[in-house]
Amino acid sequence: MSEIGERFAEIKESLPDDVQLVAATKSRSVDEIKEVVEAGAKYIGENYTHPEATEKYEKLGKLREEVNWELIGHLQKNDINKALPIFDRIQTVESVSKAKHIDKRVEKAGKAIVPVLIEVNSGREESKYGIEPTKSALEEMIRGVGQLEHLRLQGLMTMGPYRGDPEDARPYFRVTRELFEAGKDYVEGDGGMEVLSMGMTNSYRVAVEEGANMVRVGTGIFGPR
Ligand SMILES: *Cc1c(COP(=O)(O)O)cnc(C)c1O
């Protein structure tokens, strides 16, 4: 197995069975992505819709059918039409208005439903997107997204402040987990809060301890960028 494959397998094995591992592939080549898919990766996380994800998607050929394409970077309004045919899930919906823009374009992209996660700005950082980490902001988002015919809410995603010490991320993961639990009261009918996506290379272990069931790892699999 390739080195990338080995690192992927090692991390996957270290995780509880119910935690999904997203290979975060920003700035990685198509060959590197192939290696991780061949090692069994089921989730590929891309940050930039165009041109990066569109080109890789094109070049991967049949192999792309074997994985779920996750948008984990910010979605510009201008890129929605390009993103919809590629991504199986958008993890970074940060406002009701963005959700409405996406919803309006789903059918034209040849889809009926697009699964989404709400991005939470758990550290209240100016430089990051996401809703405020409060129950009222979450409730407003859940109610808003719930009214859109073509979006299916599946949970929450957060980045949290990036610092050297993974322990520093714990409070932000904890707040997001609390919102995840609270959100279950705001969704109508079945489902709506199943996926909690948080943690990166330096912090995924802490994220899992705090309840993440999806982690997004780049450097730990592919090496330093
Ligand atoms: C780059 C990125 C990751 C992975 O980061 P690493 O530190 O390389 O593991 C995870 N999530 C998002 C949103 C990213 O942009």
PDBQT file of the ligand as one rigid body, heavy atoms in Angstrom, charges set to zero:
ROOT
HETATM    1  C1  LIG A 301      -7.840  21.885   5.431  1.00  0.00    +0.000 C 
HETATM    2  C2  LIG A 301      -9.052  21.537   6.195  1.00  0.00    +0.000 A 
HETATM    3  C3  LIG A 301      -9.105  20.399   7.001  1.00  0.00    +0.000 A 
HETATM    4  C4  LIG A 301      -7.919  19.487   7.224  1.00  0.00    +0.000 C 
HETATM    5  O1  LIG A 301      -6.871  20.167   7.851  1.00  0.00    +0.000 OA
HETATM    6  P1  LIG A 301      -5.526  19.410   8.287  1.00  0.00    +0.000 P 
HETATM    7  O2  LIG A 301      -4.980  20.226   9.375  1.00  0.00    +0.000 OA
HETATM    8  O3  LIG A 301      -4.662  19.387   7.076  1.00  0.00    +0.000 OA
HETATM    9  O4  LIG A 301      -5.923  18.046   8.723  1.00  0.00    +0.000 OA
HETATM   10  C5  LIG A 301     -10.291  20.120   7.649  1.00  0.00    +0.000 A 
HETATM   11  N1  LIG A 301     -11.389  20.905   7.514  1.00  0.00    +0.000 NA
HETATM   12  C6  LIG A 301     -11.375  22.005   6.748  1.00  0.00    +0.000 A 
HETATM   13  C7  LIG A 301     -12.597  22.822   6.647  1.00  0.00    +0.000 C 
HETATM   14  C8  LIG A 301     -10.212  22.356   6.075  1.00  0.00    +0.000 A 
HETATM   15  O5  LIG A 301     -10.204  23.460   5.322  1.00  0.00    +0.000 OA
ENDROOT
TORSDOF 0
